[in-house]
Amino acid sequence: MGFLDRLTGKKPEPATAPEANPSPAPQTVPTPTPAAGGVMPRLTAAREKLEAKDLPAALVIYEEVLAVAGDRADVLVTISGDLGSSGHLQPIVELVAPRYDAARHGPATGLNLLQAYLALRQAGAAQHVLDILFDLQRPELEERLYGFSNAIADLMAAPSSVPSDSLGGGLMVEVAKVSMVSISKPIWFYGLEPLAAEVLPPKEGKLRRVAFAQLALPGAYRDPGAAGKKPEDDLARLSRGIPLWLAEKFYFCPHYAPVAATGVMDDPAGGKSYVIFSAEWTTSNLQQLVDSSTGGLDYIFTGTLQQSAGDFELLLRVFEVKKFRERKTFTARWTPATADAELAKLQEQVGQFMEWSPEKSGLAYVPTSEPAAWVEMLGASLSLFLADKQLLAPAQLAPLAPVLERVAPQVMIRPAASLAWLTLRARAARLGFELVLPSVRLSSLPLVDQARQTLGL
């Protein structure tokens, strides 16, 4: 029985059945005899103080013990278990979390920490501990950890009022809601649904389902949460635009049904904003994406993007979902001068590995010779699309003029670029944006003129 179960009086579920709100048993070790250098007798004394409802006295003992034995695994697991069993969750976070190292202390204390963060409704901290526990690669823990993963996802997906003081305060605050938005068609297509038969190839038969996840940006921002609430910069736009670009290519392949996944947050205190991932997606993140995808997934692409002094480095991984194993790693490095060549090479490598072949119906897929500008265009289109759907605050939209100027040369050459230009203009108009557009000529394809009429431009 876990310490949260003890508080609520719940009976434990069978260990083989995953739960929506799992409560695995805290790993409180038996109290040894005083021969253990005096540490364990002191912890016994602290437990007695907790039983006597004297938390301050127990905390004094814990501070003394941690000062001399704070790196001992048995000490940390005993303190976290005893505090949890008595209902004192915040001290676990304050005393144990700063000292916990999974490699040295093992999973037991981590499980107790994870339960405490869940009970305190601190989803981000809980996810961090969960990632650490998954990294231990302990097969006997996987079922339990997947249960925690579901509980964290439920917490993120359902904002609710909770006490700001976990020890019993009365002030109620709202919990931010984090959601994954899946884009299942080329982002520039939305708004052209009446022309679906002319623009998009049919998706029929047995298809391989592949997801391209928003890229993580490790070390890019001192405070990723605050950065996510500001108008997006070029790096953040790339982290969303590159997955959209790869998903677009795979939409025009008869064997695949692709999606591009990006994170958005609805924070009652700060409005709607993007989520910036500061660490690469873990197995638990991938499982959440699979669980939220209709029909499941066969493959997931995830990765990181880093920038230093104008140089970019992209690491891309493809996972086979059935076995949750990494199949292939791709890397790309570029400067502003080499971006188009290196990105084109990356897309070609991904296509070859996944055995991409072109569709024979719908709009013909024509790879751009300037992918850097096109990726930015896709990222900007996503932001306008989400703002139009009220999933993103208009204040988050960055100026569009630089993006439009860079993509303008493609508009006449590529029909898809002409369609993207039109749908972006239509969304901007609905949002009340005054766009100063470069002078461009659209593709002469009759489909483009139909799109203009459909959008009322």
C-alpha positions as CSV (number, residue, x, y, z in Angstrom):
1,M,0.0,0.0,0.0
2,G,1.4,3.4,-1.0
3,F,1.5,6.3,1.3
4,L,-1.2,8.1,-0.7
5,D,-3.3,5.0,-0.2
6,R,-2.8,5.2,3.5
7,L,-4.1,8.8,3.5
8,T,-7.2,8.0,1.6
9,G,-7.9,4.6,3.0
10,K,-7.8,2.9,-0.4
11,K,-6.9,-0.7,-0.8
12,P,-4.0,-1.5,-3.2
13,E,-4.8,-2.8,-6.6
14,P,-3.1,-5.9,-8.0
15,A,0.5,-5.1,-9.1
16,T,-0.2,-6.3,-12.6
17,A,-3.0,-3.9,-13.4
18,P,-2.0,-0.4,-14.4
19,E,-4.0,2.4,-12.8
20,A,-5.1,5.8,-14.0
21,N,-3.8,7.2,-10.6
22,P,-1.2,4.7,-9.5
23,S,-0.1,4.6,-5.9
24,P,2.8,2.2,-5.7
25,A,4.1,1.3,-2.2
26,P,6.6,3.7,-0.7
27,Q,9.8,1.9,-0.1
28,T,10.2,2.6,3.6
29,V,12.9,0.3,5.0
30,P,12.6,-1.5,8.3
31,T,14.1,0.4,11.2
32,P,17.4,-1.2,12.0
33,T,18.9,-1.4,15.5
34,P,20.9,1.5,17.0
35,A,24.1,-0.2,15.7
36,A,23.7,1.8,12.5
37,G,25.8,4.6,13.8
38,G,22.9,6.3,15.6
39,V,21.2,7.4,12.4
40,M,18.3,5.0,12.4
41,P,17.5,5.4,16.0
42,R,17.2,9.2,15.3
43,L,14.8,8.4,12.4
44,T,12.8,6.2,14.7
45,A,12.5,9.2,17.1
46,A,11.4,11.4,14.2
47,R,8.7,8.9,13.2
48,E,7.4,9.0,16.8
49,K,7.2,12.8,16.6
50,L,5.2,12.4,13.4
51,E,2.8,10.0,15.1
52,A,2.5,12.5,18.0
53,K,1.5,15.2,15.4
54,D,4.7,17.2,16.2
55,L,6.0,17.9,12.7
56,P,8.4,20.7,13.7
57,A,10.2,18.4,16.1
58,A,10.4,15.7,13.4
59,L,11.8,18.2,10.9
60,V,14.5,19.3,13.3
61,I,15.6,15.6,13.6
62,Y,15.5,15.1,9.9
63,E,17.7,18.2,9.3
64,E,20.3,16.8,11.8
65,V,20.3,13.4,10.2
66,L,20.5,14.8,6.7
67,A,23.5,17.0,7.6
68,V,25.6,13.9,8.4
69,A,23.9,11.1,6.3
70,G,22.0,12.9,3.6
71,D,23.6,10.8,0.8
72,R,22.5,7.5,2.2
73,A,19.8,5.7,0.2
74,D,18.2,4.1,3.3
75,V,18.0,7.5,5.0
76,L,16.2,9.2,2.0
77,V,13.8,6.4,1.4
78,T,12.9,6.3,5.2
79,I,12.3,10.0,5.5
80,S,10.2,10.2,2.3
81,G,8.2,7.2,3.3
82,D,7.5,8.3,6.8
83,L,6.6,11.9,5.8
84,G,4.3,10.6,3.1
85,S,2.6,8.1,5.4
86,S,1.8,10.9,7.8
87,G,0.4,13.2,5.2
88,H,3.3,15.7,5.1
89,L,4.1,16.0,1.4
90,Q,5.7,19.4,1.0
91,P,8.6,18.5,3.4
92,I,9.4,15.5,1.1
93,V,10.0,18.0,-1.8
94,E,12.0,20.4,0.3
95,L,14.2,17.9,2.2
96,V,14.6,14.9,-0.1
97,A,14.2,16.2,-3.7
98,P,17.4,18.3,-3.7
99,R,19.5,15.3,-2.5
100,Y,18.0,12.6,-4.7
101,D,20.2,11.1,-7.3
102,A,18.6,8.1,-9.0
103,A,21.9,6.5,-10.0
104,R,23.2,6.5,-6.4
105,H,19.9,6.1,-4.4
106,G,17.9,3.8,-6.6
107,P,14.2,4.0,-7.6
108,A,12.5,3.7,-4.2
109,T,13.0,7.3,-3.1
110,G,12.1,8.5,-6.6
111,L,8.8,6.7,-6.4
112,N,8.0,8.4,-3.2
113,L,9.0,11.8,-4.6
114,L,6.8,11.1,-7.7
115,Q,3.8,10.4,-5.5
116,A,4.4,13.6,-3.5
117,Y,4.6,15.7,-6.7
118,L,1.4,14.2,-8.0
119,A,-0.5,14.8,-4.8
120,L,0.7,18.4,-4.8
121,R,-0.4,18.6,-8.4
122,Q,3.1,19.7,-9.6
123,A,2.9,18.0,-13.0
124,G,6.2,19.4,-14.4
125,A,8.2,18.2,-11.4
126,A,6.5,14.8,-11.4
127,Q,7.3,14.4,-15.1
128,H,11.0,15.2,-14.4
129,V,11.2,12.5,-11.8
130,L,9.4,10.1,-14.0
131,D,11.9,10.7,-16.8
132,I,14.7,10.0,-14.4
133,L,13.1,6.8,-13.3
134,F,12.6,5.7,-16.9
135,D,16.2,6.4,-17.6
136,L,17.2,3.7,-15.0
137,Q,15.9,1.2,-17.5
138,R,14.4,-1.2,-14.9
139,P,12.0,-3.6,-16.7
140,E,10.3,-4.5,-13.4
141,L,9.2,-0.8,-12.9
142,E,7.9,-0.1,-16.4
143,E,4.3,-1.1,-15.8
144,R,4.2,1.0,-12.7
145,L,5.9,4.0,-14.4
146,Y,3.4,3.9,-17.3
147,G,0.7,4.2,-14.7
148,F,2.3,7.3,-13.4
149,S,2.7,8.6,-16.9
150,N,-1.1,8.3,-17.4
151,A,-1.7,10.1,-14.1
152,I,0.5,13.0,-15.1
153,A,-1.2,13.2,-18.4
154,D,-4.6,13.4,-16.7
155,L,-3.3,16.1,-14.4
156,M,-2.0,18.2,-17.3
157,A,-5.1,17.7,-19.3
158,A,-7.6,18.7,-16.6
159,P,-7.0,22.1,-14.9
160,S,-8.7,22.4,-11.6
161,S,-8.7,24.5,-8.4
162,V,-6.2,23.3,-5.8
163,P,-4.9,24.8,-2.6
164,S,-1.9,27.0,-3.1
165,D,-0.6,25.8,0.3
166,S,-0.4,22.0,0.2
167,L,-0.4,21.8,4.0
168,G,-4.0,23.1,4.2
169,G,-4.1,26.7,2.9
170,G,-7.4,28.0,1.6
171,L,-6.3,30.1,-1.4
172,M,-7.4,28.4,-4.6
173,V,-5.3,28.6,-7.8
174,E,-5.8,27.2,-11.3
175,V,-3.5,24.6,-12.7
176,A,-2.2,25.1,-16.2
177,K,-3.5,22.8,-18.9
178,V,-1.0,21.4,-21.3
179,S,-2.2,19.7,-24.5
180,M,-0.7,18.2,-27.6
181,V,-2.1,19.5,-30.9
182,S,-1.8,17.1,-33.8
183,I,-1.8,18.5,-37.3
184,S,-2.9,15.7,-39.6
185,K,-2.8,17.6,-43.0
186,P,-0.4,20.1,-44.5
187,I,-0.8,23.2,-42.3
188,W,-1.4,25.4,-45.4
189,F,-4.4,23.2,-46.5
190,Y,-6.8,24.2,-43.7
191,G,-9.4,26.6,-45.1
192,L,-9.4,24.8,-48.4
193,E,-11.5,21.9,-47.4
194,P,-13.9,22.3,-50.4
195,L,-10.9,21.6,-52.7
196,A,-9.7,18.5,-50.8
197,A,-10.2,16.2,-53.8
198,E,-8.0,18.4,-56.0
199,V,-5.3,19.2,-53.4
200,L,-4.9,16.1,-51.2
201,P,-4.3,12.5,-52.2
202,P,-6.8,10.0,-50.8
203,K,-5.7,8.1,-47.7
204,E,-7.0,4.6,-48.1
205,G,-6.0,1.0,-47.2
206,K,-3.5,0.0,-44.6
207,L,-1.3,3.0,-43.9
208,R,1.7,3.4,-41.7
209,R,1.0,6.1,-39.0
210,V,3.9,8.3,-38.3
211,A,4.2,11.3,-36.0
212,F,6.8,14.1,-36.1
213,A,7.1,15.7,-32.7
214,Q,8.0,19.3,-31.9
215,L,11.8,19.5,-31.4
216,A,13.2,20.1,-27.9
217,L,15.5,23.1,-27.4
218,P,17.9,22.1,-24.6
219,G,19.7,25.1,-23.1
220,A,18.1,27.6,-25.4
221,Y,16.3,29.6,-22.7
222,R,17.0,30.2,-19.0
223,D,13.3,30.0,-18.3
224,P,11.5,27.9,-21.0
225,G,8.1,28.6,-19.4
226,A,8.5,32.4,-19.7
227,A,10.0,32.1,-23.2
228,G,7.0,30.1,-24.3
229,K,4.7,33.0,-23.4
230,K,6.6,35.5,-25.5
231,P,6.2,36.0,-29.3
232,E,8.0,33.2,-30.9
233,D,11.5,33.7,-32.1
234,D,13.2,32.1,-35.1
235,L,14.6,29.1,-33.1
236,A,11.2,28.2,-31.5
237,R,9.5,28.5,-34.9
238,L,12.1,26.1,-36.4
239,S,11.3,23.6,-33.6
240,R,7.7,23.4,-34.8
241,G,8.3,24.1,-38.5
242,I,10.7,21.3,-39.2
243,P,8.2,18.6,-38.0
244,L,5.5,20.2,-40.1
245,W,7.8,20.2,-43.1
246,L,8.6,16.5,-42.7
247,A,5.0,15.6,-42.1
248,E,4.0,17.5,-45.3
249,K,6.4,15.4,-47.4
250,F,5.0,12.2,-45.9
251,Y,1.4,13.2,-46.6
252,F,2.2,13.1,-50.3
253,C,3.2,9.4,-50.0
254,P,0.6,6.6,-50.6
255,H,1.9,4.5,-47.7
256,Y,1.8,7.0,-44.8
257,A,-0.7,8.9,-42.6
258,P,1.5,11.5,-40.9
259,V,0.8,14.0,-38.1
260,A,2.9,16.8,-36.7
261,A,2.5,17.3,-32.9
262,T,3.2,20.5,-31.0
263,G,2.5,21.5,-27.4
264,V,0.3,24.3,-26.2
265,M,-0.6,25.6,-22.7
266,D,-3.7,27.1,-21.3
267,D,-2.6,28.9,-18.2
268,P,-5.4,30.7,-16.4
269,A,-2.9,33.2,-15.0
270,G,-1.2,33.9,-18.3
271,G,-3.4,33.0,-21.2
272,K,-2.7,30.6,-24.0
273,S,0.9,30.0,-25.1
274,Y,3.3,27.6,-26.7
275,V,5.1,24.9,-24.8
276,I,8.9,24.9,-25.2
277,F,10.4,21.5,-24.5
278,S,13.8,21.9,-22.8
279,A,14.7,18.2,-22.9
280,E,14.4,15.5,-25.5
281,W,11.2,13.4,-25.4
282,T,11.4,10.3,-23.2
283,T,9.7,7.0,-23.6
284,S,6.9,8.2,-21.3
285,N,6.3,11.2,-23.6
286,L,6.1,9.0,-26.6
287,Q,3.6,6.7,-24.9
288,Q,1.4,9.7,-24.1
289,L,1.5,10.7,-27.8
290,V,0.6,7.2,-28.9
291,D,-2.3,7.1,-26.4
292,S,-3.7,10.4,-27.6
293,S,-3.6,9.4,-31.3
294,T,-6.7,7.9,-32.9
295,G,-5.7,4.5,-34.3
296,G,-2.3,4.6,-32.6
297,L,1.1,5.2,-34.2
298,D,3.7,3.0,-35.9
299,Y,6.6,5.4,-35.9
300,I,7.5,8.6,-34.0
301,F,10.2,11.1,-34.9
302,T,11.6,13.2,-32.1
303,G,14.8,15.1,-31.5
304,T,16.6,18.3,-30.4
305,L,17.7,21.5,-32.0
306,Q,20.5,23.6,-30.7
307,Q,22.0,26.9,-31.8
308,S,25.4,28.4,-31.0
309,A,26.8,31.6,-32.5
310,G,24.6,31.2,-35.6
311,D,25.4,27.5,-36.1
312,F,22.6,24.9,-35.8
313,E,22.7,21.3,-34.9
314,L,19.7,19.0,-35.3
315,L,19.5,15.5,-33.8
316,L,16.5,13.4,-35.1
317,R,15.5,10.0,-33.9
318,V,12.9,7.6,-35.3
319,F,11.2,5.1,-32.9
320,E,9.3,2.0,-33.8
321,V,6.3,2.2,-31.5
322,K,5.4,-1.5,-31.4
323,K,8.7,-2.4,-29.7
324,F,9.4,1.1,-28.4
325,R,12.9,0.9,-29.8
326,E,15.0,3.5,-31.6
327,R,15.5,2.6,-35.3
328,K,17.7,5.3,-36.6
329,T,19.4,8.6,-35.7
330,F,19.8,11.4,-38.2
331,T,22.0,14.5,-37.6
332,A,22.3,17.8,-39.5
333,R,24.5,20.8,-39.0
334,W,24.3,24.1,-40.8
335,T,25.0,27.7,-40.9
336,P,22.8,30.4,-42.5
337,A,24.8,29.9,-45.7
338,T,24.5,26.1,-45.8
339,A,21.0,25.7,-44.3
340,D,19.1,25.0,-47.6
341,A,21.6,22.3,-48.7
342,E,21.8,20.6,-45.3
343,L,18.1,20.6,-44.6
344,A,17.4,19.2,-48.1
345,K,19.9,16.5,-47.5
346,L,18.2,15.6,-44.2
347,Q,14.8,15.4,-45.7
348,E,16.1,13.1,-48.5
349,Q,17.8,10.8,-45.9
350,V,14.6,10.5,-43.9
351,G,12.6,9.8,-47.0
352,Q,15.1,7.1,-48.1
353,F,15.1,5.4,-44.8
354,M,11.3,5.3,-44.5
355,E,11.0,4.2,-48.2
356,W,9.1,7.3,-49.2
357,S,7.5,7.3,-52.7
358,P,5.4,10.1,-54.4
359,E,1.6,10.0,-54.7
360,K,0.1,9.8,-58.1
361,S,-3.0,11.8,-57.3
362,G,-3.7,15.2,-55.7
363,L,-1.3,18.0,-55.9
364,A,2.2,16.9,-56.9
365,Y,4.7,17.2,-54.2
366,V,7.6,19.4,-55.3
367,P,10.5,19.7,-52.8
368,T,11.6,23.2,-52.4
369,S,15.2,24.3,-53.2
370,E,14.9,26.8,-50.3
371,P,13.7,24.7,-47.3
372,A,14.9,27.1,-44.6
373,A,12.4,29.8,-45.7
374,W,9.7,27.2,-46.3
375,V,10.1,25.8,-42.8
376,E,9.7,29.3,-41.4
377,M,6.6,29.8,-43.5
378,L,5.1,26.5,-42.1
379,G,5.9,27.6,-38.6
380,A,4.3,31.0,-39.0
381,S,1.2,29.3,-40.6
382,L,0.8,27.1,-37.6
383,S,0.8,30.1,-35.2
384,L,-1.8,31.9,-37.2
385,F,-3.9,28.7,-37.5
386,L,-3.8,28.1,-33.7
387,A,-4.6,31.8,-33.0
388,D,-7.5,31.5,-35.4
389,K,-8.7,28.5,-33.5
390,Q,-8.3,30.4,-30.2
391,L,-5.6,27.9,-29.1
392,L,-2.9,30.6,-29.0
393,A,-3.1,34.2,-27.8
394,P,-2.6,36.7,-30.7
395,A,0.0,38.4,-28.5
396,Q,2.3,35.4,-29.2
397,L,2.4,36.0,-32.9
398,A,5.7,37.4,-34.1
399,P,6.0,39.9,-37.0
400,L,5.4,38.1,-40.3
401,A,7.1,40.5,-42.7
402,P,10.6,38.8,-42.5
403,V,9.1,35.4,-43.1
404,L,7.0,36.5,-46.0
405,E,9.9,38.3,-47.6
406,R,12.1,35.1,-47.4
407,V,9.4,32.8,-48.9
408,A,8.2,35.2,-51.6
409,P,10.5,33.8,-54.3
410,Q,8.8,30.4,-54.0
411,V,5.3,31.6,-54.3
412,M,5.1,31.7,-58.1
413,I,7.2,28.6,-58.7
414,R,5.5,26.1,-56.3
415,P,1.7,25.7,-56.2
416,A,1.8,24.6,-52.5
417,A,3.6,27.9,-51.7
418,S,0.9,29.9,-53.5
419,L,-1.8,28.0,-51.4
420,A,0.1,28.7,-48.2
421,W,0.4,32.4,-49.1
422,L,-3.4,32.5,-49.6
423,T,-4.4,30.7,-46.4
424,L,-2.0,32.7,-44.4
425,R,-3.5,35.9,-45.7
426,A,-7.0,34.7,-45.0
427,R,-6.1,33.8,-41.4
428,A,-4.3,37.1,-40.8
429,A,-7.4,39.0,-42.1
430,R,-9.7,37.1,-39.7
431,L,-7.4,38.0,-36.8
432,G,-7.3,41.6,-37.8
433,F,-3.6,41.7,-38.8
434,E,-2.6,44.4,-41.2
435,L,0.0,42.7,-43.5
436,V,2.4,44.6,-45.7
437,L,2.9,41.9,-48.3
438,P,5.8,41.8,-50.8
439,S,4.8,42.0,-54.4
440,V,4.4,38.5,-55.6
441,R,2.9,36.6,-58.5
442,L,1.0,33.4,-57.6
443,S,1.2,30.2,-59.5
444,S,-0.9,30.1,-62.7
445,L,-2.3,26.7,-61.9
446,P,-6.1,26.9,-62.1
447,L,-6.3,25.3,-58.6
448,V,-4.7,28.4,-57.1
449,D,-7.4,30.7,-58.6
450,Q,-10.0,28.3,-57.1
451,A,-8.3,28.6,-53.7
452,R,-8.4,32.4,-53.9
453,Q,-12.2,32.3,-54.6
454,T,-12.8,29.7,-51.9
455,L,-11.0,32.0,-49.3
456,G,-12.8,35.1,-50.5
457,L,-9.6,36.9,-51.4
